[in-house]
């Protein structure tokens, strides 16, 4: 089975910013589209009822004529989508190994802003739990596993924490560069290379502007609000569109740092890069975890990059497929 120790990119790929930028580049997008098409999977769209009138969109893929060995739910990062490069490439790896795959779009991601009036925020774990239960009902393949990247990794690990109580039959959860402590992540972006803060601010502003255009009576904020930088814009969102009241309480609401995952009952695998420029690696060294949870830290990889060669093949996608294949065959 692959481990973080097996990841050894060429020297020119050992820069965290190169890894992070190339991972979401148009070059890799073409690679992802081609690789996914080569698998020959049949993909269907689904609207998932997630409680309280919430609807989430997702894509189910299966290779015709293949007896599936299980179902994997894939969760993307903040301002990503079901069609992000890493989502398509991970799906291709899993489909090639006999899994069916469901790629879920979070609220307000992947051209789904029209489905719900309320804004997305990172504490909307309840609707993702409900959506997972509905996906498990529609596609009752076992084992059912979950994998996620960045904020999607955070959601995946929170699903693991809630699985038993919610009656979710999760066999394994895999997370790549998951957000552990949102407050630390914000500080890291504010003090690091401005590129990352600019990237997420731009994408979030575009998302909010789109929401305003769809629901102008409900979302009547002005362009001055959209011009706020990340921290004050997040505070604005927390104060007006959540019940948390303060930024600290909001961040604490979806933190999984320290001892918060000590009570995990679902087997968990976490892959992290020591040089991640967005999420501080120190938090992973401070985690208190049960025996059936494992953290692997590679020296390189950037934020959700883990690229292996000039063809932009990804180690993380293979690592996830290895972990979940081992679970399915156990």
FIGU-681136 format. One line per 4 residues: number of its first residue (from 1); their letters; for each residue x, y, z of C-alpha. Coordinates in pm, whole numbers, always signed. Layout:
<sites>
NUM> A> X Y Z ~ ...
</sites>
This chain:
<sites>
1> XXXX> +0 +0 +0 ~ +125 +349 -83 ~ +242 +569 +203 ~ +360 +930 +217
5> XXXX> +717 +796 +215 ~ +660 +673 -143 ~ +599 +1024 -273 ~ +922 +1144 -434
9> XXXX> +859 +1410 -702 ~ +1145 +1530 -924 ~ +1340 +1827 -787 ~ +1167 +2079 -1012
13> XXXX> +835 +1977 -854 ~ +949 +2014 -494 ~ +832 +2372 -461 ~ +507 +2413 -267
17> XXXX> +381 +2701 -482 ~ +455 +2518 -807 ~ +266 +2217 -674 ~ -33 +2422 -560
21> XXXX> -57 +2630 -878 ~ -11 +2344 -1125 ~ -268 +2135 -941 ~ -550 +2368 -1048
25> XXXX> -398 +2475 -1379 ~ -563 +2444 -1724 ~ -288 +2196 -1813 ~ -405 +1961 -1543
29> XXXX> -768 +2027 -1628 ~ -709 +1883 -1974 ~ -533 +1587 -1816 ~ -827 +1531 -1581
33> XXXX> -1086 +1553 -1857 ~ -894 +1309 -2076 ~ -825 +1061 -1797 ~ -1185 +1060 -1683
37> XXXX> -1313 +1015 -2041 ~ -1077 +720 -2095 ~ -1240 +527 -1811 ~ -1564 +506 -2009
41> XXXX> -1789 +564 -1709 ~ -2156 +645 -1738 ~ -2232 +961 -1537 ~ -2577 +1080 -1428
45> XXXX> -2682 +1399 -1250 ~ -2878 +1387 -925 ~ -3059 +1636 -703 ~ -3031 +1529 -342
49> XXXX> -3284 +1635 -80 ~ -3080 +1732 +226 ~ -3347 +1834 +477 ~ -3537 +2160 +542
53> XXXX> -3591 +2211 +170 ~ -3218 +2211 +92 ~ -3120 +2060 -242 ~ -2766 +1960 -335
57> XXXX> -2642 +1850 -675 ~ -2409 +1563 -750 ~ -2275 +1331 -1017 ~ -2288 +952 -996
61> XXXX> -2044 +756 -1213 ~ -2015 +386 -1282 ~ -1839 +178 -1549 ~ -2100 -22 -1744
65> XXXX> -2062 -399 -1714 ~ -1848 -375 -1400 ~ -1956 -535 -1074 ~ -1891 -254 -828
69> XXXX> -1688 -326 -515 ~ -1832 -29 -327 ~ -1931 +337 -343 ~ -1709 +637 -269
73> XXXX> -1845 +984 -195 ~ -1600 +1256 -302 ~ -1603 +1605 -146 ~ -1430 +1904 -305
77> XXXX> -1258 +2201 -141 ~ -1388 +2554 -86 ~ -1480 +2721 -416 ~ -1399 +2399 -600
81> XXXX> -1665 +2171 -747 ~ -1748 +1816 -846 ~ -1557 +1885 -1168 ~ -1237 +2013 -1007
85> XXXX> -923 +1849 -1143 ~ -854 +1643 -831 ~ -1216 +1528 -818 ~ -1215 +1396 -1174
89> XXXX> -872 +1237 -1137 ~ -959 +1073 -805 ~ -1286 +948 -952 ~ -1096 +801 -1248
93> XXXX> -860 +614 -1014 ~ -1149 +475 -811 ~ -1357 +379 -1115 ~ -1057 +195 -1260
97> XXXX> -1043 -9 -939 ~ -1406 -113 -955 ~ -1580 +148 -740 ~ -1881 +357 -821
101> XXXX> -1829 +724 -736 ~ -2059 +1005 -628 ~ -1913 +1359 -654 ~ -2119 +1595 -441
105> XXXX> -2133 +1970 -491 ~ -2164 +2171 -173 ~ -2426 +2445 -167 ~ -2333 +2737 -399
109> XXXX> -2058 +2537 -574 ~ -2043 +2400 -925 ~ -2319 +2605 -1088 ~ -2573 +2529 -812
113> XXXX> -2630 +2876 -665 ~ -2992 +2871 -783 ~ -3087 +2564 -579 ~ -3096 +2728 -235
117> XXXX> -3162 +3082 -115 ~ -2925 +3077 +184 ~ -2550 +3124 +147 ~ -2299 +2845 +183
121> XXXX> -2083 +2847 +493 ~ -1848 +2592 +642 ~ -2068 +2497 +936 ~ -2342 +2355 +714
125> XXXX> -2242 +2001 +807 ~ -2602 +1897 +879 ~ -2709 +1913 +516 ~ -2401 +1716 +408
129> XXXX> -2484 +1446 +665 ~ -2841 +1434 +531 ~ -2718 +1426 +171 ~ -2481 +1140 +251
133> XXXX> -2765 +942 +406 ~ -2978 +998 +93 ~ -2691 +897 -136 ~ -2642 +580 +70
137> XXXX> -3014 +507 +31 ~ -3015 +560 -346 ~ -2696 +362 -403 ~ -2686 +91 -135
141> XXXX> -2346 -43 -233 ~ -2112 -147 +45 ~ -1862 -53 +159 ~ -1950 +317 +158
145> XXXX> -1643 +538 +197 ~ -1580 +912 +181 ~ -1279 +1108 +58 ~ -1225 +1483 +54
149> XXXX> -972 +1753 -17 ~ -901 +2069 +188 ~ -1237 +2195 +321 ~ -1389 +1880 +172
153> XXXX> -1146 +1683 +385 ~ -1272 +1874 +689 ~ -1632 +1788 +596 ~ -1533 +1424 +540
157> XXXX> -1375 +1399 +886 ~ -1677 +1565 +1046 ~ -1894 +1308 +866 ~ -1680 +1039 +1028
161> XXXX> -1738 +1198 +1370 ~ -2116 +1197 +1315 ~ -2147 +866 +1130 ~ -2261 +640 +1413
165> XXXX> -2514 +886 +1553 ~ -2653 +959 +1204 ~ -2667 +591 +1107 ~ -2422 +638 +821
169> XXXX> -2256 +307 +729 ~ -1910 +454 +663 ~ -1632 +201 +623 ~ -1341 +445 +580
173> XXXX> -1273 +816 +541 ~ -969 +956 +360 ~ -873 +1325 +371 ~ -603 +1515 +182
177> XXXX> -473 +1842 +334 ~ -791 +1886 +542 ~ -862 +2213 +720 ~ -812 +2141 +1090
181> XXXX> -814 +2480 +1262 ~ -987 +2747 +1050 ~ -846 +3032 +1260 ~ -491 +2912 +1198
185> XXXX> -565 +2863 +830 ~ -689 +3222 +801 ~ -374 +3351 +976 ~ -156 +3138 +747
189> XXXX> -314 +3284 +435 ~ -292 +3639 +569 ~ +79 +3608 +649 ~ +179 +3394 +351
193> XXXX> +215 +3447 -23 ~ -70 +3686 -121 ~ -158 +3467 -420 ~ -370 +3227 -213
197> XXXX> -569 +3495 -33 ~ -628 +3672 -368 ~ -738 +3346 -532 ~ -997 +3257 -268
201> XXXX> -1119 +3617 -229 ~ -1177 +3646 -603 ~ -1365 +3319 -627 ~ -1577 +3389 -319
205> XXXX> -1668 +3740 -439 ~ -1778 +3596 -774 ~ -1992 +3340 -591 ~ -2155 +3604 -370
209> XXXX> -2222 +3831 -669 ~ -2390 +3542 -846 ~ -2606 +3471 -541 ~ -2708 +3837 -522
213> XXXX> -2812 +3834 -888 ~ -3029 +3526 -833 ~ -3193 +3639 -507 ~ -3173 +4021 -500
217> XXXX> -3452 +4064 -243 ~ -3276 +3839 +8 ~ -2914 +3929 -71 ~ -2905 +4306 -115
221> XXXX> -2545 +4369 -8 ~ -2357 +4633 -206 ~ -2030 +4627 -399 ~ -1849 +4781 -105
225> XXXX> -1925 +4466 +93 ~ -1795 +4252 -193 ~ -1475 +4458 -190 ~ -1390 +4361 +168
229> XXXX> -1083 +4145 +224 ~ -1115 +3787 +350 ~ -1135 +3840 +727 ~ -1388 +4128 +734
233> XXXX> -1592 +3964 +457 ~ -1607 +3641 +659 ~ -1707 +3839 +967 ~ -1982 +4012 +768
237> XXXX> -2111 +3674 +651 ~ -2100 +3527 +1004 ~ -2285 +3821 +1160 ~ -2560 +3841 +897
241> XXXX> -2603 +3486 +771 ~ -2527 +3256 +1066 ~ -2623 +3225 +1432 ~ -2263 +3216 +1554
245> XXXX> -2237 +3587 +1621 ~ -1858 +3612 +1622 ~ -1579 +3496 +1396 ~ -1417 +3299 +1678
249> XXXX> -1733 +3099 +1746 ~ -1780 +3039 +1374 ~ -1426 +2907 +1333 ~ -1461 +2695 +1646
253> XXXX> -1780 +2546 +1502 ~ -1598 +2356 +1228 ~ -1257 +2311 +1386 ~ -1141 +1949 +1418
257> XXXX> -805 +2033 +1575 ~ -645 +1902 +1893 ~ -853 +1636 +2069 ~ -1173 +1680 +1867
261> XXXX> -1117 +1364 +1662 ~ -1015 +1149 +1959 ~ -1364 +994 +1966 ~ -1358 +881 +1600
265> XXXX> -1520 +541 +1556 ~ -1471 +520 +1178 ~ -1126 +429 +1038 ~ -959 +742 +901
269> XXXX> -653 +811 +684 ~ -508 +1161 +645 ~ -245 +1273 +394 ~ -73 +1607 +453
273> XXXX> +220 +1795 +299 ~ +476 +1947 +534 ~ +515 +2240 +295 ~ +142 +2317 +255
277> XXXX> +132 +2699 +210 ~ -233 +2727 +316 ~ -283 +2489 +608 ~ -17 +2483 +886
281> XXXX> +133 +2137 +930 ~ +189 +2192 +1304 ~ -177 +2119 +1372 ~ -139 +1763 +1240
285> XXXX> +147 +1694 +1478 ~ -76 +1801 +1768 ~ -374 +1579 +1683 ~ -502 +1328 +1939
289> XXXX> -637 +1031 +1744 ~ -758 +676 +1814 ~ -560 +376 +1691 ~ -772 +336 +1378
293> XXXX> -685 +687 +1255 ~ -357 +751 +1076 ~ -181 +1070 +965 ~ +90 +1061 +698
297> XXXX> +299 +1371 +629 ~ +500 +1397 +307 ~ +788 +1649 +280 ~ +640 +1793 -40
301> XXXX> +304 +1834 -210 ~ +193 +2193 -151 ~ -179 +2241 -96 ~ -358 +1940 -247
305> XXXX> -95 +1914 -521 ~ +114 +1599 -478 ~ +206 +1602 -847 ~ +446 +1330 -954
309> XXXX> +580 +1415 -1301 ~ +560 +1634 -1610 ~ +234 +1463 -1707 ~ +89 +1604 -1382
313> XXXX> -16 +1265 -1249 ~ -118 +1286 -885 ~ +5 +1083 -590 ~ -292 +1181 -369
317> XXXX> -545 +1027 -606 ~ -354 +698 -606 ~ -312 +715 -229 ~ -689 +754 -177
321> XXXX> -764 +468 -419 ~ -513 +245 -239 ~ -661 +317 +103 ~ -1020 +259 -2
325> XXXX> -937 -47 -214 ~ -768 -207 +86 ~ -1081 -139 +291 ~ -1308 -289 +24
329> XX> -1105 -609 +0 ~ -1061 -655 +376
</sites>
